[in-house]
Amino acid sequence: MRATVFVAIVMLLLAHSAAFSESAPPQPAADKKELERLPGLYRVAGRGGDVCSVYCVLTPEPVLIDCGSRVGWNQLTGNLKLLGLSPGDIRWVIATHGHWDHMDAMALFQKDFPSVKFAIHAGDAQFVITDDRVFSCADPLYKGVESAPVRVDRILLDDDTLKVGNVEFRIVHTPGHTPGSIVIVTELQGKKIGFGGDSVGGYYSLMNRSSTIDWENSLKKITALDLGWYCTGHGTDPVDSKDEIRAMINEQMEAVASKRKKQESDEPYRGLVDEMKKGK
């Protein structure tokens, strides 16, 4: 099943992110047709670990869902050119969460195209504002990559809506992978589409404030959305079958539940001094 294969591929790509960051930057497509997923919806950047999938929604004021990292900047700007756009034509970048591979390129937008606005959920905002390299995975996962603080123009909360041009984006808070992970829900060409970043398929790390309790609840929340299309943070194509979306979510649910069981067998809470003395 494609959903099962997808999750396995995502985990492999994330495990090899450092290797990706040392290879040649990804290149733009040869033709606009390679980018189109629906009329008005284009995948304009992405290659796995170090550059997430970046989607452009063409409204009268274009929107990017995530913007990738600076490694994919030439790919992103070249593909926008195929759509007849410059980076400064983008109205909003809406981040699915605050990891380097999903939003680092925003620092380049803000340096050279300051009119482009950036929105992220409150749970991750503090980390991008301060360029927290551990939280963002710039360190230690990507080792030595550049990063910079990013200004936040709008703090997002659960059930917020952001209307840009003739398209409305609804924010669904789905913490678990990170505290501020979200699924961005909209309708295009009669299809209910969710842009989920790493809310399904993402990895777990205490450095990123991952939470199995939150993640289980979030996966139930995503299931209840009854999406027709689901755009993942590292897949080349949206998952366009409700059955496959459910299977993908169920597989992630099993993985999260398994992690919960392992945590239940961890040492019980005790003071740090006691921990230190026990080790001597």
MIDRENMAR-489797 format. One record per atom (N, C-alpha, C, O, CB): residue in one letter; x, y, z. Coordinates in steps of 0.001 Angstrom, whole numbers, plus 500000, padded with zeros to 6 digits. Glycine has a CB too. Layout:
% MIDRENMAR-489797
AXYZ...
END
This chain:
% MIDRENMAR-489797
M500854498798500000M500000500000500000M500880501238500000M501878501307500717M499039500013501233R500491502231499173R501338503399498996R501589504141500291R502695504637500502R500727504327498001A500592504235501174A500766504958502432A501841504317503286A502661505014503883A499454505013503204T501845502984503348T502844502274504144T504229502503503581T505170502776504326T502536500777504194V504359502395502278V505649502631501631V506106504058501874V507288504301502116V505564502348500123F505181504998501811F505532506400502011F506159506642503379F507195507300503478F504303507272501847V505542506119504429V506074506354505771V507478505781505899V508351506401506507V505152505740506832A507698504600505330A509035504001505400A510056504870504676A511175505049505157A509026502584504797I509674505410503525I510587506271502774I510897507543503549I512046507983503591I509993506620501408V509880508134504161V510093509356504931V511094509131506045V512000509941506245V508778509862505507M510938508035506773M511849507770507879M513272507574507369M514227507997508020M511393506539508667L513419506938506213L514743506743505631L515355508082505229L516534508331505482L514664505806504416L514559508937504606L515066510239504179L515500511078505367L516549511721505325L514009510984503375L514715511077506407L515073511860507586L516345511330508237L517151512101508759L513928511852508593A516520510018508204A517715509436508806A518969509836508060A520060509848508631A517604507929508847H518820510167506782H519986510517505969H520014512003505611H520596512381504594H520001509682504698S519398512840506426S519322514267506132S520692514905506022S520915515744505150S518519514972507192A521603514525506885A522938515121506860A523620514852505535A524298515729505001A523792514584508009A523451513644504989A524061513313503712A523471514157502593A524200514595501703A523882511832503405F522147514396502623F521515515229501624F522105516636501632F522354517219500577F520014515283501858S522329517184502849S522774518566502954S524159518777502379S524559519914502128S522753519003504384E524906517681502165E526248517799501609E526258517608500094E527295517824499467E527172516788502263S525153517215499491S525101516974498055S524717518250497318S524399519264497939S524108515848497730A524748518191495993A524446519366495179A523006519812495414A522124518971495589A524680519068493682P522752521121495422P521383521614495648P520428521113494570P520841520902493430P521365523153495685P519158520920494916P518177520480493917P517927521573492876P518081522762493154P516850520088494601Q517545521151491688Q517374522065490564Q515896522259490215Q515064521406490524Q518135521545489347P515571523393489567P514184523617489138P513743522594488101P514565521917487483P514026525025488570A512442522496487925A511884521607486906A512147522172485517A512468523349485359A510369521404487125A512004521314484520A512193521758483135A510926522394482585A510975523178481637A512614520583482248D509796522053483183D508523522497482622D507498522685483731D507513521961484726D508006521490481579K506619523647483562K505562523934484540K504694522710484814K504201522539485929K504687525084484048K504504521862483811K503637520693483974K504163519748485047K503386519047485696K503501519948482650E505487519726485237E506061518862486271E505651519304487673E505683518508488611E507582518847486159L505270520562487816L504968521134489129L503502520999489510L503173520960490695L505358522587489157E502619520927488522E501181520997488792E500656519712489403E500902518619488892E500422521301487516R499922519856490514R499231518732491133R497728518858490940R497020517854490866R499570518647492624L497247520077490860L495884520449490483L495984521819489831L496958522533490071L494895520459491731P495017522209489019P495027523602488568P495031524543489773P494112524524490592P493805523893487658G496067525357489869G496196526273491003G497005525739492160G497217526456493138G494862526633491494L497473524481492081L498271523885493148L499541523293492545L499486522441491659L497460522796493914Y500693523763493044Y501970523373492466Y502967523004493564Y503059523683494587Y502529524504491593R503714521916493338R504806521549494233R506076522199493679R506596521765492651R504960519975494356V506569523223494344V507611524070493776V508993523832494378V509961524456493946V507238525505493954A509106522950495358A510411522590495905A510276521315496700A509180520911497088A510986523722496783G511438520678496940G511463519480497771G512385518423497215G512502518250496002G510079518916497917R513047517706498133R513855516554497724R514126515605498897R515145514916498897R515182517030497121G513269515557499861G513490514631500955G513950515313502217G513262516187502742G514481513606500558G515133514912502719G515535515293504064G515759516750504325G515253517274505317G516727514607504396D516517517448503454D516921518809503813D516097519898503147D516273521074503467D518352519009503467V515205519544502232V514274520499501620V512914519825501591V512704518867500848V514737520937500166C511992520327502400C510668519706502462C509896519982501176C510330520775500340C509878520225503684S508761519329501025S507861519642499917S507221521001500155S506593521231501189S506775518547499756V507386521898499193V506832523249499264V505723523351498228V505936523076497048V507936524342499025Y504546523746498676Y503404523892497776Y503050525354497589Y503028526136498540Y502196523123498310C502772525708496339C502291527056496015C500821526970495639C500443526230494730C503124527695494855V500001527729496344V498577527846496013V498411529174495280V498625530248495842V497652527770497313L498023529070494009L497914530276493181L496552530927493374L495569530557492733L498138529940491691T496518531889494258T495367532772494390T495797534090493746T496941534194493301T494914532961495918P494920535109493678P495406536417493200P496592536920494017P497356537766493553P494278537449493249E496747536396495239E497913536689496073E498516535342496466E498037534715497411E497528537557497352P499550534881495768P500051533512495949P500512533224497372P501051534087498066P501192533256494998V500278531964497786V500634531496499125V501551530289498997V501329529424498150V499365531142499955L502587530228499840L503406529027499959L503062528312501257L502956528937502313L504915529374499907I502891527005501171I502792526173502364I504194525626502621I504690524792501864I501722525006502191D504828526102503695D506249525901503959D507058526565502839D506516526926501795D506590524376504071C508353526717503075C509204527317502043C510536526588501920C511404527011501157C509449528792502352G510707525490502667G511931524728502562G513113525425503220G512947526393503962G512237524461501125S514294524924502941S515519525507503489S516267526271502408S515900526226501234S516421524415504094R517312526970502812R518115527726501844R518799526814500834R519186527268499758R519161528563502569V518953525530501166V519523524580500211V518666524499498951V519194524296497857V519657523189500852G517364524653499090G516453524563497955G516050525897497357G515115525960496559G515239523842498364W516751526982497736W516345528325497300W516328528462495784W515360528984495231W517275529367497891N517372528007495100N517423528133493641N516341527290492978N515763527695491970N518803527720493116Q516072526128493540Q514984525297493018Q513648526016493186Q512838526059492261Q514950523924493733L513428526576494366L512171527270494649L511984528472493735L510936528615493106L512126527715496109T512987529334493656T512842530552492848T512755530229491362T512045530910490622T514012531502493104G513478529188490915G513388528786489516G512021528248489160G511503528525488078G514432527753489205N511434527482490059N510097526943489802N509024528024489886N508044527986489143N509783525827490790L509205528984490785L508269530106490818L508323530882489497L507300531357489004L508587531043492010K509501531000488946K509652531692487648K508860530977486556K508277531624485686K511145531776487244L508838529635486599L508047528872485632L506557529196485754L505803529082484788L508275527367485828L506149529601486957L504744529971487186L504496531450486900L503383531943487083L504339529649488629G505528532152486454G505394533579486174G505496534444487408G505001535571487424G504094533842485500L506143533920488455L506228534627489725L507680534899490104L508586534154489728L505534533827490826S507881535962490845S509149536191491528S508920535922493013S507770535894493450S509688537653491282P509976535723493803P509770535503495241P508974536626495908P508215536377496845P511109535357495935G509145537859495428G508435538985496024G506944538998495745G506207539765496365G509026540250495541D506480538147494807D505042538068494514D504292537234495552D503065537297495620D504821537476493122I505008536461496354I504352535634497370I503772536540498457I504451537438498956I505354534601497985R502520536296498815R501867537123499840R502139536578501233R502499537328502141R500352537196499592W501964535255501403W502155534616502708W502930533320502558W502771532603501570W500803534348503387V503757533027503527V504296531684503749V503686531189505056V503862531808506106V505891531679503803I502966530070504985I502367529462506175I503171528210506497I503220527279505693I500838529124505954A503793528182507657A504657527056508033A503854525982508753A503045526281509631A505819527535508925T504086524730508372T503428523624509065T504057523394510440T503394522879511339T503508522339508223H505320523767510614H506007523727511906H507375524391511763H507728524856510680H506155522258512419G508146524437512854G509338525267512886G510658524588512612G511689525064513086G509421525891514161H510675523501511871H511935522822511592H512661523449510401H512036523966509474H511684521342511329W513985523392510448W514863524051509480W514527523685508039W514524524555507168W516302523698509767D514248522420507779D513989521984506403D512646522475505877D512365522357504684D514041520473506320H511812523026506763H510489523511506366H510399525038506278H509546525561505561H509458523007507342M511268525762506996M511071527222507011M512352528056507019M512274529280507125M510266527589508202D513519527440506912D514754528220506940D514837529242505806D515387530326505999D515943527294506872A514299528916504626A514360529841503494A513618531142503761A513794532117503030A513793529182502260M512787531167504803M512089532408505140M513076533521505484M512789534695505252M511129532179506312A514229533162506032A515245534167506339A515720534855505062A516029536046505091A516436533526507075L515786534131503938L516188534728502663L515063535597502103L515318536669501554L516573533630501647F513823535136502242F512690535989501847F512747537316502606F512618538386502011F511333535268502117Q512941537238503909Q512871538456504720Q514057539385504464Q513949540594504671Q512813538096506198K515176538838504019K516340539662503700K516142540437502409K516445541629502351K517584538798503597D515635539772501368D515567540384500041D514157540724499578D513989541508498644D516192539477499048F513135540144500220F511746540380499819F510902540588501078F510073539743501418F511191539185498963P511111541706501764P510502541904503089P508978542019503082P508357541986504144P511069543134503710S508370542152501909S506901542241501870S506241540880502082S505043540818502359S506444542831500535V506993539799501958V506433538449502126V506195538194503617V507109538343504428V507390537358501519K504978537814503972K504600537622505372K504731536157505782K504578535249504966K503165538108505607F505019535954507066F505259534610507590F504327534323508754F504185535139509665F506723534450508029A503688533150508719A502758532730509778A503152531353510277A503507530473509493A501288532721509266I503087531174511599I503424529897512221I502644529790513528I502274530802514123I504970529769512468H502399528563513967H501636528377515198H502430528862516407H503661528839516416H501252526901515373A501694529300517424A502305529837518647A503258528846519303A504245529250519918A501225530232519638G502969527540519176G503791526537519844G505220526462519348G506110526045520089G503168525215519694D505454526860518098D506806526819517523D507397528205517291D508580528326516975D506784526060516216A506593529245517441A507039530591517074A508294531027517826A509205531607517235A505931531584517330Q508341530748519132Q509478531207519932Q510793530632519427Q511834531277519549Q509279530831521393F510761529438518866F511983528777518440F512527529360517135F513742529444516958F511736527291518278V511642529763516222V512130530353514970V512554531802515169V513467532283514500V511053530269513884I511890532496516090I512253533893516366I513669533979516943I514409534918516650I511239534533517345T514034532998517760T515344533005518410T516373532145517676T517507532017518137T515209532524519837D515997531561516555D516888530667515803D517448529586516721D518663529416516827D518042531466515151D516562528866517374D516963527756518236D517381526590517346D516536525855516834D515804527339519208R518682526428517167R519213525467516203R519030524017516645R518994523117515805R520674525739515969V518916523784517937V518656522421518393V517215522043518076V516955520975517521V518934522283519910F516279522922518430F514873522640518136F514654522487516637F513954521570516208F513972523754518690S515241523368515834S514981523377514392S515645522224513650S515344521987512480S515447524674513802C516548521502514321C517328520402513751C518518520885512929C519234520065512354C516440519538512890A518748522202512859A519974522683512209A521188522065512893A522177521737512237A520055524238512250D521111521910514203D522066521128514998D521238520141515832D520209520535516379D522978522065515926P521639518913515943P522814518300515318P522507517580514007P523424517049513379P523442517333516274L521238517545513572L520852516698512442L521524517111511138L521993516264510379L519353516729512267Y521568518434510878Y522104518894509600Y523547519405509692Y524174519648508661Y521223519984509051K524075519570510886K525493519811511159K526171520832510231K526576520506509116K526225518522511066G526279522053510713G527059523057510004G526294523903509016G526872524811508418G528145522404509304V524999523637508817V524218524455507896V523996525846508486V524007526023509704V522867523780507581E523800526810507625E523494528164508079E522027528254508483E521187527498507997E523819529200506978S521738529183509371S520360529481509757S520327530908510277S521376531529510452S519826528468510835A519138531432510525A519001532802511020A517645532956511698A516715532205511405A519158533835509864P517531533921512599P516211534192513184P515211534598512106P515579535204511100P516311535296514253V513959534263512324V512892534591511381V511819535398512103V511359535021513180V512284533303510750R511436536498511500R510361537333512050R509014536654511801R508768536116510721R510383538763511416V508163536686512795V506817536104512666V505812537244512531V505701538092513416V506463535188513899D505084537257511421D504102538314511171D502727537968511709D501928538856512007D504007538594509693R502450536675511835R501163536273512421R501354534992513204R501873534000512692R500073536085511326I500928535031514451I500912533852515311I499588533126515091I498522533730515213I501103534239516822L499647531865514775L498453531079514494L498018530279515714L498842529852516522L498699530146513317L496715530085515831L496125529268516883L495132528290516257L494726528457515107L495429530157517955D494751527286517012D493819526282516512D492525526926516040D491954527776516725D493526525243517591D492070526515514868D490809526949514258D490864528384513733D489829528948513377D489685526825515263D492047528977513682D492192530260512994D491916530068511505D492037528963510975D493613530856513218T491549531147510847T491446531137509389T492279532278508836T492358533361509415T489965531257508925L492897532003507701L493687533006507002L493155533052505574L493347532109504805L495240532678507044K492486534147505219K491935534267503873K492876535110503030K493193536249503372K490510534888503900V493316534530501923V494236535206501016V493644535123499619V493413534027499108V495673534571501066G493396536262498999G492722536253497716G491357535624497858G490559536036498699G493547535513496670N491086534621497035N489784533948497086N489851532581497753N488941531767497596N489230533796495690V490921532325498495V491097531025499151V491203531218500661V491895532118501139V492356530295498607E490509530361501400E490558530412502869E491309529197503387E491056528066502971E489124530469503481F492233529449504297F493033528392504908F492640528282506383F492691529265507122F494569528678504751R492250527080506800R491891526853508203R493030526134508905R493606525187508370R490576526034508320I493345526590510100I494453526047510868I493938525010511862I493076525303512690I495211527172511598V494474523800511771V494121522736512702V495396522383513477V496355521868512903V493521521473511949H495399522660514767H496577522421515598H496750520922515823H495848520263516341H496459523167516954T497903520383515435T498158518943515542T499516518692516208T500416518142515574T498110518276514140P499676519086517472P500959518893518149P501310517410518286P500441516539518234P500929519548519528G502585517156518459G503069515788518598G504480515709518064G505419515442518815G502148514789517864H504637515938516776H505974516028516174H506706517229516773H507852517107517205H505886516152514612T506059518362516797T506501519556517531T505288520145518241T504157519784517913T507166520617516569P505493521053519215P504346521640519914P503446522470519009P502249522594519267P504830522496521046G504017523041517946G503234523925517085G502917523353515726G502591524106514808G503947525196516906S503002522042515565S502660521432514278S501183521676513955S500323521657514835S502966519910514294I500919521905512665I499547522148512226I499270521406510922I500186521032510190I499293523659512048V497991521205510654V497510520835509325V496729522037508800V495866522580509490V496615519517509359I497039522436507593I496397523584506955I495368523037505980I495720522318505045I497445524515506227V494109523368506189V493015522784505411V492405523843504499V492119524961504928V491933522183506346T492213523476503239T491562524378502296T490813523549501264T490908522322501255T492596525318501610E490071524223500399E489374523547499303E489840524130497993E489829525345497798E487839523677499442L490255523243497085L490690523633495749L490092522668494737L490150521451494917L492242523654495645Q489525523208493690Q488951522375492632Q487982521333493192Q487930520197492720Q490063521681491850G487216521742494209G486219520862494790G486770519778495692G486036518875496094G485450520237493719K488056519851496020K488688518839496859K489083519441498207K489618520548498269K489923518242496153K488815518703499281K489225519126500613K490649518629500850K490894517425500932K488243518587501711I491579519573500959I493004519256500981I493606519661502322I493328520746502835I493741519963499820G494424518790502879G495181519114504080G496666519095503793G497182518148503199G494848518142505206F497354520143504216F498813520211504121F499349519945505526F499194520775506423F499310521618503555G499983518781505714G500253518342507073G501694518379507529G501982517989508661G499774517004507225G502628518842506673G504013518840507120G504414517455507591G504273516483506848G504223519862508237D504919517351508828D505340516067509388D504390515575510476D504782514779511329D506745516181509950S503146516044510451S502172515592511445S501848514120511282S501457513458512244S500899516411511347V502008513601510073V501940512159509822V503258511789509143V503631512381508131V500673511759508923G503959510805509709G505216510364509119G506453510974509728G507564510530509439G505208510655507691G506290511995510575G507440512641511188G508064511798512283G507471510828512755G507043513973511744Y509258512179512677Y509969511435513717Y509703512035515094Y509123513112515228Y511476511418513430Y510146511304516105Y509945511702517501Y511293512090518100Y512273511363517939Y509280510552518328S511352513231518791S512585513647519474S512242514579520621S511498515544520448S513563514339518490L512786514286521789L512568515171522935L513211516535522709L512757517529523277L513124514536524213M514270516600521883M514887517885521571M513904518809520856M514000520032520952M516136517680520712N512967518210520147N511953518984519429N510660519111520214N509654519594519696N511668518350518087R510691518669521487R509509518685522361R508386517813521819R507209518140521970R509006520111522538S508753516701521187S507730515761520715S506958515186521903S507484515074523010S508374514617519885S505704514827521649S504846514281522697S503968513178522122S503189513420521201S503977515390523332T504093511967522663T503241510878522187T501782511088522576T500882510722521820T503735509548522738I501541511670523740I500159511918524174I499483512883523208I498382512617522725I500124512486525623D500146514005522929D499588514981521991D499429514376520598D498441514625519906D500481516227521924W500415513579520202W500404513036518846W499227512094518629W498582512136517581W501710512309518559E498945511248519608E497793510348519485E496506511145519287E495695510824518418E497673509447520734N496326512177520093N495126513005519977N495075513715518629N494008513842518030N495074514030521112S496235514178518152S496280514895516877S495936513982515705S495249514403514774S497660515509516665L496403512745515742L496109511815514657L494614511511514587L494057511359513500L496905510518514837K493971511423515744K492514511258515768K491838512483515149K490849512372514424K492009511038517221K492391513633515452K491848514899514929K491977514956513402K491059515400512713K492578516109515571I493120514503512883I493334514508511438I492378513532510760I491830513837509701I494795514148511103T492176512361511364T491240511384510811T489844511983510688T489156511780509688T491201510124511685A489434512723511719A488090513308511736A487896514389510679A486759514741510366A487802513886513098L488977514920510128L488862515948509088L488283515385507797L487727516127506987L490224516572508810D488415514060507601D487871513393506410D488367514068505126D487579514489504278D486326513400506450L489684514157505012L490305514842503882L490246513996502620L490342512770502673L491750515192504205G490087514666501487G490143513986500196G491563513867499680G491917512889499021G489293514716499183W492383514880499988W493807514885499619W494612515242500852W494190516054501676W494100515891498450Y495794514617500969Y496700514951502065Y498093515166501482Y498675514255500895Y496712513828503161C498622516378501648C499954516726501152C500944516618502303C500876517368503276C499974518162500531T501855515679502173T502812515407503234T504038516310503102T504256516945502070T503231513932503211G504829516349504171G505994517230504183G507160516746503360G508058517528503047G506445517424505561H507171515454502994H508313514929502259H507930513976501133H508781513248500623H509233514233503202G506673513974500746G506255513142499624G506206513964498348G505923515161498390G504888512505499899T506480513332497214T506482514075495949T505075514318495425T504862515226494623T507291513328494904D504116513520495868D502731513674495403D501769513632496578D502021512934497560D502371512575494382P500675514369496488P499646514246497532P499066512835497558P499007512154496534P498520515277497307V498639512409498743V497900511151498866V496441511493498567V495814512261499297V498074510485500314D495909510920497492D494607511362496979D493508510330497138D492507510380496425D494729511721495536S493679509397498063S492664508384498352S492354508428499841S493263508375500670S493142506956497921K491070508526500181K490695508544501599K491138507274502313K491545507320503474K489185508720501745D491059506143501622D491491504889502236D492987504920502539D493417504467503600D491160503701501321E493772505448501618E495213505503501835E495582506527502901E496535506329503654E495928505830500534I494833507611502962I495072508601504030I494821507956505389I495619508112506313I494156509857503846R493703507229505508R493398506554506779R494465505520507126R494866505403508284R492018505877506711A494924504770506122A495944503754506375A497248504397506835A497916503879507730A496187502910505116M497608505517506231M498826506227506606M498728506738508039M499682506629508809M499090507393505640I497581507292508391I497377507792509754I497387506632510751I497969506744511830I496044508576509854N496741505520510391N496694504369511293N498090503811511549N498402503406512669N495790503275510716E498928503789510522E500289503299510701E501071504209511649E501823503738512502E501005503199509344Q500881505521511484Q501543506459512397Q500999506289513817Q501756506378514783Q501346507921511917M499704506047513948M499102505839515254M499718504627515949M500000504673517146M497589505664515122E499925503551515206E500552502352515768E501973502651516235E502399502182517290E500565501216514732A502704503439515439A504083503779515800A504122504631517064A504972504426517931A504774504520514644V503209505576517166V503148506440518351V502760505624519578V503332505807520652V502141507597518135A501787504722519423A501364503881520547A502512502983521017A502676502752522215A500147503022520146S503291502486520080S504449501661520424S505465502462521232S506045501962522196S505106501102519155K505668503710520822K506595504575521560K506077504839522966K506854504866523921K506806505906520816R504772505032523098R504177505251524420R504466504076525350R504786504272526523R502659505466524298K504354502869524832K504580501668525651K506026501608526135K506291501224527275K504237500392524851K506957501989525264K508367501998525652K508618503024526753K509403502786527671K509259502295524435Q507942504169526650Q508131505215527655Q507571504796529008Q508080505209530050Q507473506513527200E506529503982528992E505932503532530250E506894502667531058E506748502549532275E504650502756529975S507880502060530389S508847501215531082S510090501995531519S511005501420532107S509255500057530188D510128503303531235D511255504134531649D511310504250533162D510367503883533863D511159505525531016E512442504770533662E512600504994535100E511496505915535622E511110506866534943E513989505596535406P510988505638536824P510003506563537412P510658507901537757P511882508008537830P509363505943538681Y509847508884537959Y510347510222538302Y511138510187539607Y510722509569540587Y509180511223538417R512262510850539599R513002511042540846R513917512251540681R514144512728539569R513825509761541225G514431512733541797G515256513941541772G516590513710541082G517091512587541024G515492514440543180L517153514787540563L518429514689539844L519578514319540787L520500513612540380L518741516015539135V519536514786542042V520596514446542994V520582512945543255V521634512307543300V520426515233544323D519368512375543430D519253510924543612D519804510174542397D520477509153542537D517784510527543857E519510510693541215E519997510062539988E521514510053539966E522139509051539619E519452510787538747M522100511185540342M523554511315540344M524193510356541343M525182509691541036M523958512754540667K523617510294542539K524185509440543585K524080507966543212K524962507169543533K523481509692544921K522985507611542525K522801506214542148K523878505776541160K524297504618541154K521406506000541543G524320506714540326G525310506388539307G526719506263539851G527595505774539138G525289507421538237K526977506678541067K528333506631541641K528601505312542330K529690505105542865K528536507772542629
END
